[in-house]
Amino acid sequence: MTAELDYDLTPDQWEALKTMRRPVSERRTVRASAVQQLLALRLADDIDGAPVLTPLGRKVLIRGSSSLLDLVA
């Protein structure tokens, strides 16, 4: 990964990022603390009271997908 996209996220933060890909009506509950941390990292933004991925958050999620597969294996 490039330094710009190299984030050492916790499993809760990864789950929150993955959940934010879905439309708000289809999302499951995520930990509020994980969302707050993603907001602070500018990987998410709060729009109309709901967290959404920022362009940087999408890039981090896509780039980190292969490392997430390593955790499952």
MDAnalysis code that builds the backbone (N, CA, C; Angstrom):
import MDAnalysis as mda
import numpy as np

u = mda.Universe.empty(219, n_residues=73, atom_resindex=np.repeat(np.arange(73), 3), trajectory=True)
u.add_TopologyAttr("name", ["N", "CA", "C"] * 73)
u.add_TopologyAttr("resid", np.arange(1, 74))
u.add_TopologyAttr("resname", ["MET", "THR", "ALA", "GLU", "LEU", "ASP", "TYR", "ASP", "LEU", "THR", "PRO", "ASP", "GLN", "TRP", "GLU", "ALA", "LEU", "LYS", "THR", "MET", "ARG", "ARG", "PRO", "VAL", "SER", "GLU", "ARG", "ARG", "THR", "VAL", "ARG", "ALA", "SER", "ALA", "VAL", "GLN", "GLN", "LEU", "LEU", "ALA", "LEU", "ARG", "LEU", "ALA", "ASP", "ASP", "ILE", "ASP", "GLY", "ALA", "PRO", "VAL", "LEU", "THR", "PRO", "LEU", "GLY", "ARG", "LYS", "VAL", "LEU", "ILE", "ARG", "GLY", "SER", "SER", "SER", "LEU", "LEU", "ASP", "LEU", "VAL", "ALA"])
u.atoms.positions = np.array([
    [0.836, -1.180, 0.000],
    [0.000, 0.000, 0.000],
    [0.878, 1.239, 0.000],
    [0.344, 2.284, -0.543],
    [1.079, 3.535, -0.492],
    [0.907, 4.154, 0.878],
    [1.828, 5.027, 1.217],
    [1.768, 5.661, 2.538],
    [0.460, 6.426, 2.724],
    [-0.061, 6.994, 1.639],
    [-1.305, 7.771, 1.719],
    [-2.478, 6.897, 2.149],
    [-2.464, 5.627, 1.767],
    [-3.589, 4.747, 2.045],
    [-3.261, 3.692, 3.096],
    [-2.146, 3.834, 3.776],
    [-1.709, 2.843, 4.740],
    [-2.255, 3.193, 6.123],
    [-3.404, 2.619, 6.453],
    [-4.046, 2.852, 7.742],
    [-4.082, 1.538, 8.503],
    [-3.746, 1.576, 9.766],
    [-3.788, 0.398, 10.620],
    [-5.119, 0.418, 11.363],
    [-6.173, -0.036, 10.689],
    [-7.519, 0.026, 11.245],
    [-7.826, -1.216, 12.065],
    [-8.666, -1.028, 13.071],
    [-9.115, -2.143, 13.896],
    [-10.188, -2.921, 13.133],
    [-10.461, -4.152, 13.559],
    [-11.544, -4.912, 12.916],
    [-12.888, -4.170, 12.944],
    [-13.178, -3.465, 14.047],
    [-14.430, -2.693, 14.123],
    [-14.460, -1.573, 13.087],
    [-13.328, -0.929, 12.875],
    [-13.261, 0.140, 11.875],
    [-13.452, -0.419, 10.474],
    [-12.831, -1.579, 10.200],
    [-13.024, -2.201, 8.876],
    [-14.493, -2.562, 8.666],
    [-15.119, -3.131, 9.701],
    [-16.540, -3.493, 9.597],
    [-17.397, -2.263, 9.341],
    [-17.087, -1.172, 10.008],
    [-17.839, 0.070, 9.802],
    [-17.659, 0.575, 8.376],
    [-16.426, 0.529, 7.860],
    [-16.189, 0.950, 6.474],
    [-16.981, 0.093, 5.505],
    [-16.945, -1.216, 5.715],
    [-17.679, -2.115, 4.816],
    [-19.181, -1.859, 4.882],
    [-19.684, -1.593, 6.079],
    [-21.114, -1.338, 6.245],
    [-21.536, -0.055, 5.543],
    [-20.659, 0.942, 5.543],
    [-20.996, 2.231, 4.916],
    [-21.112, 2.150, 3.400],
    [-20.697, 1.044, 2.802],
    [-20.865, 0.889, 1.354],
    [-22.333, 0.738, 0.989],
    [-23.120, 0.213, 1.908],
    [-24.531, -0.069, 1.647],
    [-25.381, 1.191, 1.802],
    [-26.543, 1.197, 1.149],
    [-27.483, 2.300, 1.381],
    [-27.886, 2.339, 2.855],
    [-28.197, 3.505, 3.353],
    [-28.517, 3.690, 4.769],
    [-29.638, 2.746, 5.207],
    [-30.635, 2.542, 4.365],
    [-31.767, 1.696, 4.744],
    [-31.385, 0.222, 4.892],
    [-30.252, -0.184, 4.317],
    [-29.831, -1.590, 4.369],
    [-28.693, -1.847, 5.354],
    [-28.270, -0.849, 6.076],
    [-27.124, -0.995, 6.974],
    [-27.502, -1.665, 8.276],
    [-26.550, -2.440, 8.790],
    [-26.705, -2.984, 10.141],
    [-26.015, -2.009, 11.102],
    [-26.194, -2.228, 12.362],
    [-25.632, -1.348, 13.377],
    [-24.113, -1.507, 13.447],
    [-23.425, -0.392, 13.550],
    [-21.972, -0.407, 13.727],
    [-21.638, 0.318, 15.027],
    [-20.465, 0.035, 15.535],
    [-20.041, 0.674, 16.784],
    [-19.821, 2.164, 16.563],
    [-20.446, 2.949, 17.409],
    [-20.348, 4.405, 17.296],
    [-18.913, 4.883, 17.452],
    [-18.152, 4.218, 18.313],
    [-16.759, 4.638, 18.509],
    [-15.942, 4.423, 17.236],
    [-16.200, 3.339, 16.519],
    [-15.482, 3.086, 15.266],
    [-15.823, 4.149, 14.235],
    [-17.086, 4.522, 14.165],
    [-17.510, 5.560, 13.224],
    [-16.849, 6.891, 13.581],
    [-16.815, 7.232, 14.867],
    [-16.182, 8.486, 15.286],
    [-14.699, 8.512, 14.907],
    [-14.032, 7.381, 15.050],
    [-12.621, 7.298, 14.678],
    [-12.440, 7.471, 13.173],
    [-13.335, 6.888, 12.377],
    [-13.258, 7.029, 10.920],
    [-13.538, 8.473, 10.507],
    [-14.443, 9.127, 11.220],
    [-14.711, 10.544, 10.954],
    [-13.455, 11.375, 11.227],
    [-12.769, 11.065, 12.330],
    [-11.550, 11.798, 12.683],
    [-10.440, 11.570, 11.659],
    [-10.405, 10.383, 11.070],
    [-9.393, 10.072, 10.053],
    [-9.784, 10.580, 8.659],
    [-10.987, 11.146, 8.560],
    [-11.539, 11.640, 7.295],
    [-11.785, 10.522, 6.278],
    [-12.025, 9.320, 6.799],
    [-12.393, 8.203, 5.939],
    [-13.905, 8.130, 5.786],
    [-14.602, 8.850, 6.643],
    [-16.059, 8.933, 6.597],
    [-16.460, 10.371, 6.879],
    [-17.687, 10.681, 6.477],
    [-18.239, 12.007, 6.724],
    [-19.661, 11.811, 7.234],
    [-20.161, 12.752, 7.984],
    [-21.519, 12.692, 8.511],
    [-22.397, 13.572, 7.628],
    [-23.323, 12.932, 6.924],
    [-24.239, 13.671, 6.058],
    [-25.658, 13.345, 6.493],
    [-26.375, 14.369, 6.884],
    [-27.754, 14.227, 7.364],
    [-27.860, 13.199, 8.488],
    [-26.873, 13.172, 9.379],
    [-26.918, 12.291, 10.529],
    [-26.498, 10.856, 10.273],
    [-26.052, 10.550, 9.055],
    [-25.622, 9.189, 8.734],
    [-24.183, 9.209, 8.222],
    [-23.369, 8.279, 8.676],
    [-21.987, 8.238, 8.180],
    [-21.935, 7.698, 6.760],
    [-21.127, 8.332, 5.925],
    [-20.921, 7.886, 4.543],
    [-19.422, 7.876, 4.261],
    [-19.025, 7.020, 3.347],
    [-17.623, 6.959, 2.961],
    [-17.214, 8.206, 2.206],
    [-16.025, 8.671, 2.473],
    [-15.435, 9.737, 1.673],
    [-14.678, 9.061, 0.529],
    [-14.269, 9.812, -0.484],
    [-13.450, 9.208, -1.546],
    [-12.198, 8.526, -0.981],
    [-11.567, 9.130, 0.018],
    [-10.398, 8.514, 0.639],
    [-10.789, 7.218, 1.352],
    [-11.926, 7.213, 2.017],
    [-12.403, 6.005, 2.687],
    [-12.626, 4.866, 1.712],
    [-13.170, 5.177, 0.524],
    [-13.361, 4.158, -0.510],
    [-12.028, 3.582, -0.965],
    [-11.059, 4.455, -1.178],
    [-9.737, 3.999, -1.615],
    [-9.101, 3.096, -0.565],
    [-9.199, 3.490, 0.697],
    [-8.616, 2.690, 1.776],
    [-9.311, 1.334, 1.844],
    [-10.630, 1.325, 1.711],
    [-11.381, 0.076, 1.760],
    [-10.989, -0.842, 0.605],
    [-10.895, -0.294, -0.578],
    [-10.529, -1.104, -1.745],
    [-9.099, -1.611, -1.632],
    [-8.184, -0.742, -1.263],
    [-6.782, -1.141, -1.140],
    [-6.576, -2.126, -0.002],
    [-7.366, -2.010, 1.050],
    [-7.219, -2.889, 2.194],
    [-7.937, -4.216, 2.055],
    [-8.729, -4.371, 1.002],
    [-9.511, -5.592, 0.840],
    [-8.637, -6.837, 0.793],
    [-7.495, -6.777, 0.134],
    [-6.647, -7.959, 0.049],
    [-6.067, -8.312, 1.414],
    [-5.721, -7.336, 2.221],
    [-5.203, -7.643, 3.557],
    [-6.307, -8.183, 4.461],
    [-7.550, -7.787, 4.208],
    [-8.660, -8.331, 4.976],
    [-8.859, -9.809, 4.661],
    [-8.627, -10.202, 3.420],
    [-8.732, -11.608, 3.054],
    [-7.689, -12.439, 3.788],
    [-6.518, -11.868, 4.010],
    [-5.472, -12.573, 4.749],
    [-5.903, -12.854, 6.183],
    [-6.679, -11.966, 6.767],
    [-7.137, -12.155, 8.138],
    [-8.128, -13.314, 8.236],
    [-8.915, -13.502, 7.193],
    [-9.935, -14.554, 7.190],
    [-9.285, -15.911, 6.994],
    [-8.249, -15.977, 6.182],
    [-7.623, -17.265, 5.835],
    [-6.929, -17.925, 6.988],
])
